[in-house]
Amino acid sequence: MHGFWDYVGAAAVVLVGVGQLFIGLGILRQTIERATLWLRGHRARGTITSVGEERDSDDHRVYRPAVEFTAATGELRHLALSDTVPSRPRIGARITVVYRPDDPEHAAALGIAKGLGSLIVFPILVLVGVASIVLPVAYLLGLDGVLSWSEQATNHTLDRLGETLAGPLGRLRRFLVDRFG
């Protein structure tokens, strides 16, 4: 039987896992959005016109360049890029920007570094998030023997799973089968 703190600890780990999953899926969404922009967006040569200084979440100094470019429609656009960079870019430097054809105000500097970092971080966050959710639940259900390599522990776990399914879950299954066929 598990004590109160087992449940509290398991709930805390599950919450951390859910948070990591959300962060990982958010990174995946941003990576897909960036890749779609890079693949389908229009490209233009632009000039850095100003640089704003900010602080990131770790209180490091980062810079947000503003760029001026001419869209395919011939309109001159001036906007701050959505991404920050760790070193101050030179005003007047020429860069390639990519923007949505239907929304030139949504532009990003053409580069690959952030995309590669996201592809490395995303699977790690998702894997740790899933493990942080599954393992405490398995422990609380008495299925923690699955993690051991001994045949005895595995058999014990399978017996516990059978008991769990035959108990409340078995009754729920029978009710659903009787009710909905």
C-alpha positions in Angstrom: 0.0 0.0 0.0 1.3 3.5 -0.8 1.4 6.3 1.6 0.3 9.9 1.2 3.8 11.1 0.2 4.0 8.5 -2.5 0.9 10.0 -4.1 2.2 13.6 -3.6 5.6 12.7 -5.1 4.0 10.9 -8.0 1.7 13.9 -8.7 4.6 16.3 -8.6 6.6 14.2 -11.1 3.6 13.8 -13.3 3.0 17.6 -13.3 6.7 18.2 -14.2 6.3 15.6 -17.0 3.1 17.3 -18.4 5.0 20.6 -18.3 7.9 19.2 -20.2 5.5 17.7 -22.8 3.8 21.1 -23.3 7.2 22.8 -23.7 8.4 20.1 -26.1 5.2 20.3 -28.2 5.5 24.1 -28.2 9.0 23.8 -29.5 7.8 21.3 -32.2 5.1 23.8 -33.2 7.6 26.6 -33.5 10.0 24.4 -35.5 7.2 23.3 -37.9 6.1 27.0 -38.3 9.7 28.1 -38.9 10.3 25.2 -41.4 7.1 26.1 -43.2 8.1 29.7 -43.4 11.6 28.7 -44.7 10.1 26.4 -47.4 7.1 28.4 -48.5 8.1 32.0 -47.6 9.4 34.7 -49.9 13.0 35.7 -49.5 14.3 39.2 -49.7 17.7 40.9 -49.0 17.4 43.3 -46.1 19.5 45.8 -44.1 19.7 45.9 -40.4 18.6 49.4 -39.4 18.7 49.3 -35.6 19.3 46.9 -32.8 17.4 46.7 -29.5 19.0 45.3 -26.4 17.0 43.0 -24.1 17.5 40.4 -21.4 16.6 36.8 -21.8 15.2 34.5 -19.1 18.7 33.8 -17.7 19.4 37.6 -17.5 21.9 37.4 -20.4 22.0 40.3 -22.8 20.5 39.5 -26.2 19.8 41.7 -29.2 16.7 42.1 -31.5 17.6 43.5 -34.9 15.2 45.6 -36.9 15.4 45.1 -40.6 14.3 47.0 -43.7 13.5 45.1 -46.9 11.4 45.4 -50.0 8.6 42.8 -50.3 7.7 41.1 -53.6 4.9 43.6 -54.0 7.4 46.5 -54.1 6.5 47.8 -50.6 9.3 48.9 -48.3 8.9 47.1 -45.0 10.6 48.0 -41.7 10.1 45.7 -38.7 11.8 44.1 -35.7 12.6 40.4 -36.2 10.9 38.0 -33.8 14.1 36.2 -32.9 16.9 37.6 -30.7 20.6 36.9 -31.2 23.4 36.6 -28.6 25.8 39.1 -30.2 25.1 42.6 -31.4 24.7 42.6 -35.2 26.2 45.5 -37.1 23.8 48.2 -38.3 23.9 48.3 -42.0 24.7 44.6 -42.3 22.9 42.8 -45.2 20.9 39.7 -44.2 18.4 37.5 -46.0 14.9 37.5 -44.5 12.1 35.1 -45.2 8.5 36.3 -44.8 4.9 35.0 -45.4 3.7 35.9 -48.9 0.3 37.0 -47.5 1.8 38.7 -44.4 5.1 40.5 -44.9 5.0 41.7 -41.3 5.8 38.1 -40.2 9.4 37.8 -41.1 12.5 35.9 -39.8 16.2 36.0 -40.5 17.1 33.1 -42.8 19.3 30.8 -40.8 19.5 27.2 -39.6 20.9 27.3 -36.0 17.6 27.6 -34.1 15.9 24.9 -36.2 18.7 22.4 -35.4 18.7 23.2 -31.7 14.9 22.7 -31.6 15.2 19.3 -33.3 17.7 18.2 -30.7 15.7 19.5 -27.7 12.2 18.4 -28.7 12.7 14.6 -28.6 14.6 14.9 -25.3 11.8 16.9 -23.6 9.1 14.6 -25.0 10.9 11.5 -23.9 11.6 12.8 -20.4 8.0 14.1 -20.2 6.4 10.8 -21.1 8.7 8.9 -18.7 7.8 11.4 -16.0 4.2 10.6 -16.5 4.2 6.9 -17.1 6.7 5.8 -14.5 5.0 7.3 -11.4 1.6 6.0 -12.6 3.1 2.5 -13.1 4.6 2.7 -9.7 1.3 3.6 -8.1 -0.5 0.8 -10.0 2.1 -1.7 -8.7 3.5 -2.1 -12.2 7.0 -1.0 -11.3 8.3 -4.6 -11.9 8.2 -3.9 -15.6 11.3 -1.8 -15.1 13.3 -4.7 -13.7 14.8 -7.4 -15.9 14.0 -10.3 -13.7 11.4 -12.8 -14.8 10.0 -13.0 -11.3 9.4 -9.3 -11.1 7.8 -9.3 -14.6 5.5 -12.2 -13.7 4.5 -10.4 -10.5 3.7 -7.2 -12.5 1.6 -9.2 -15.0 -0.3 -10.8 -12.1 -0.9 -7.3 -10.6 -2.1 -6.0 -13.9 -4.5 -9.0 -14.2 -5.8 -8.2 -10.7 -6.2 -4.5 -11.6 -8.1 -5.4 -14.8 -10.3 -7.9 -13.0 -11.1 -5.5 -10.2 -12.6 -2.0 -10.7 -11.4 -1.9 -14.3 -12.9 -5.3 -15.0 -16.2 -4.1 -13.7 -16.1 -1.0 -15.8 -15.2 -3.0 -18.8 -18.2 -5.4 -18.2 -20.5 -2.4 -17.7 -19.4 -0.8 -20.9 -19.7 -4.1 -22.8 -23.2 -4.7 -21.4 -24.3 -1.1 -22.0 -22.8 -0.5 -25.5 -22.3 -4.0 -26.8 
